[in-house]
Amino acid sequence: RGLGDVYKRQVVKLAKKKTLVQDLYCIETLSRVDTLCLDKTGTITEPGMQVTELVISGRCGDAEMDKRAFAHLLADYSSVIEDNNATMEAIRVYVAKNEIEKGSRTLLKTQPFTSANKYSKVSFVEGDYMLGAPEFIMKDRYDEISEEIEEYQSKGYRVLLMAESGEDSSGSGRTFGGISPIGYIVLSNPIRENAESTFTYFKEQGVAIKVISGDNPATVSEVAKRAGIDGAENYVDASTLASEKDITEAVDKYTVFGRVTPKQKQLIVRALQKQKHTVAMTGDGVNDILAMKDADCSIAMASGSEAAAQAAQTVLLDSDFGRMPYVVFEGRQVVNNIQRSASLFLVKNIFLSLIHI
């Protein structure tokens, strides 16, 4: 009961710092964490995104497609797709801010974004269009557009591809093997002001960082380097990790994991635990829940999905990852105080035993 009272006092202290503790004893677990897994968006960067630029692909075969036409297509697409993720919200804000009017396309059906496919799809009477990760849309033909995208990825931007899907019945030659690139949506995520100091603290405390993201690994690596994360230049595309053995080997070699599926996030956490690490997992979306449930300690951002917040042991109510050093410090302070008290009682009991002898 005495230990429980100590934890309750710490819960109250953390609540004053806008941190909700949903599992009393996770405070002690946090104090023992030596590996912290986190996503890029909402932790290293601010939770919101913004569209920086629209770029027409050099592979676009439609002579009438310019930035204005591309913007109208994007307006049509974003108005009918049901996705409410941060990416689509940023596109809708861009459309509204620039007062881009919708066209006259007639909707047939939509296919929402999934973490497995990493793209969404909308079918109009006028054509089928895909929006998402360039590698997953182009697949084995990604090399055709990679040079156009790398320029932006090397600067830490996130790049989405809009492409037309299906064979062109008009015979204009606009498609290449069924997929015709149209253009790119370039998005930016400002890095949190306190990111570098936060990761410096974890480095000093001997806590290793693993960045696990669904974004392009080169983009994630660049953002992680700017945030001051050690080893951020060591990155891997998780779509190349075909087995659990590959993942187990990768967690030793890499700091940044890109194009990670929800299941792979869980396997990365398990691989670290098998190597005797105490793992904390931060997340803000439904795709993080599998990994959060398996982690020794889970932390959610309140600005994320409600499901992630309910699954987590700790919730950062102001969604500020900069709170984490304070949370870890409080946990370690509790454990250190308990250890000192235990040592004092042990010495006391030894002396009492000697006196009675």
Secondary structure, DSSP 4 states (H G I P E B T S, - for coil): -HHHHHHHHHHHHHHHTTEEESSTTHHHHHHT--EEEE-IIIIIB-S--EEEEEEE-TT---TT--HHHHHHHHHHHHHH----SHHHHHHHHHHHHTTPPP--PPEEEEE---TTT-EEEEEETTEEEEEE-HHHHHGGGGGGTHHHHHHHHTTT-EEEEEEEES--TT-----BTTEEEEEEEEEE-PBPTTHHHHHHHHHHTT-EEEEE-SS-HHHHHHHHHHTT-TTTT-EEEGGG--SHHHHHHHHHH-SEEES--HHHHHHHHHHHHHTT--EEEEE-SGGGHHHHHHSSEEEEETTS-HHHHHH-SEEETT--GGGHHHHHHHHHHHHHHHHHHHHHHHHHHHHHHHHH-
